[in-house]
Amino acid sequence: MKFGFDIDDTLIDLRRHAFRLYNKKLNRAVGEDIFEKIPTVEIHEAFGLTSDEGSEMWNDSMKDIYFTDCPSFDGAQQVLRKLAEQGHEIYYITSRPKKYCAETRAWVKAQGFPVVDANFYCGMEDHEKIDIIKKLELDVYVDDKPAVLNTLAGTNTKVIVKNQSYNQQVDYIRLVNWHEFGALLK
């Protein structure tokens, strides 16, 4: 089978990592309980930042957010390694900026995820991900963003949403714990 995965907030806990970095950089102590309730992908409002200030903070912190010690979700690496060992094709499809594609691929490999370079897609906008997903004729695709997942309705791709506070309104198979991934495929 062909499996496709978004990276940020699907395989790795990027928003929470960024949230913790924001607390350090801003010398704040905004609680994780606040993080768990943020209804948007963006986290800046929890720190009292405007959209412009939030964009600036994100852009200024991007390398720290992307390439420091951001943890994978528990079980994600093991699930993908097992799929690869079973002979399934693994594709990574991320909207990270083009200038970070090589570094992102190396970082994902260093985290222990099985990566075939030709199956690593990076540097496109969310709407462009759809073309790649459809072209690859993926059997299963996992992402956190409703805007991406909703465009796959009506395709043969089995859509799984990685549970996040900002995607509660979508009604897809919901991945809460990576250790339960196999059961979701049945």
N, C-alpha and C positions, 0 to 999 in steps of 0.2 A: 504494500500500500504506500501511497504518497501522503506524508504528513507535513503540514506547514505550520510554522510557529512565529508569531510576533515575539520580540525579545522583551522590551521594556514593559513592566507591569503584567507580563504574561509568564515569562520564565524567571525574570529577576524583579526584585521588589524596589524598583527605581524611585517611585514617588515617595515611599517611606524613607528611603536613603536620602533623597533630596530634602525632605522635611527635616530630617535630623541635621543635615548640613546647614540648612537655613537657620535652625535654632542656634547652632554654633556661630555662624557668621554674623548673625544679628544679635548675639548674646541674649537670647530669649529662652524661655522654657515653656513653649506651647506644647501641651500634652498630647500624647498619642491618642487619647480619647477624642480630641478635636480632629485629629487626622482621620480617624475611622469614620467620621461623619461628613467629610468634605464631599459635596455632591458634584464636583467638577474634576476634570483631569488636573486643572491648574490648582496649585496649593497656596498661591500668594495671599489670598484673602485672609487665610488663617493667621497671617502675620501682620495684617493691617496695611498691606501694600496695594496700590492701585494696579490696574492692568499693565500700565507702562512700567511701573516700578517692578512688577512681577516679571515681565519680559526681560527687563534689564538684569534682574537678579539671576534668572535662569540662564541667560546668555553668558553672563560673567562667570557663572559657576559650572558651565556645561562640562568642561573637562573633569572637574572634581566629581561631578554627579555621575558621569559616564564611566570613568576609568579608575576609580579608587576602589574601595572595599564594599561595593554594593553586593548584598547577598542574593543568591538564587533563592527561589521559593523552595522550601523543603521538599525533596523528592523529584524536582524537575530534572536535574541532571541524570538521576538514575533511570527515570522513565525514558528519556531520550536515548540514553546509552542502550537500554534494553531493546527499544524499537530498532535501533541501528544494528545491534547484534542479531536480531531476528530477520534482518535483511530488508527492512522497510527503508524507503527513501525519506530523508529528513531535509526539509527546506526551512531556511530562516528568511523572513520577509520583514524588514524593519524600515521605519521612516526616519531613522537617524540621518543627520546631514551627510551629504556626500563626502565632505572633507574628513569625516570620521570613519568612513567605511572600512579601510584597511585596519585601522586601530581597533575598531569594534570587532571585526572578525577575529583578530588575534586575541583580544580580550575574552571573547566568548570561548574560544579554544582553550585558553589558559584557565578558565573556570571549570573545565572538564566536560563541556558539551561536545558531542561528536559533530564535527563540521567537515563537509566536503566543500571545498572552495567554490566549485561551480554551482552549488546549491545555496549560495549565500547572496541574498538580494538586499541592497541597502541604498539609501539616498534618494528615495522617491517620496512624494507626498502620499498621504493616506489614500486619496482617490486613485493613485497610480498602482497601489498595492493590489487593487481588485483585478486589474488587467493581468498582472503577473500570476495571481492565484488562479484565475480562469484559464490562462494560457498553459499553466502547469497541470491543469486538470487534477487538482489535489483531491484526495479522498476525504481528508479531515483538515480543518484549519482552526487554530486556536488564537484568539486575540482578546484584548480587553476593551477595545473601543467600539461602541455601538455603531458609529458612522461607517466603520469598515465592515462589520458583520452584517449590518442591514442590507448592504449592497449584494450580499451573497444569497439572499433569499431567492428561491426558485432555481438555484443551481444544484448540481449533484453533489456538491461539497457538503460534508457534514460539518456544521458550524458549532463550535464550543466557545463559550464566553468564559474568560478567566474572571472570577468574581472580584469585583471592586465596588467601592462605595458609590461611584459615579455611573455604574451600569446596571443598577437594580431594575430599571424600567424595561429592559429587553428580556424577551422570553425565549431563550435558547437553552440548550443543555448547559448547565452551569458547573464549572470546575472550581471547587472551593479548596480542595486538597489534592495535590499532585499524586499522592499515594492511591487515590481513587480513580486515576485516569483510565486504567484498563476497564473498569466497570462501566465507565461512560461510553465506551465504544460498543458495548453490547446492545 
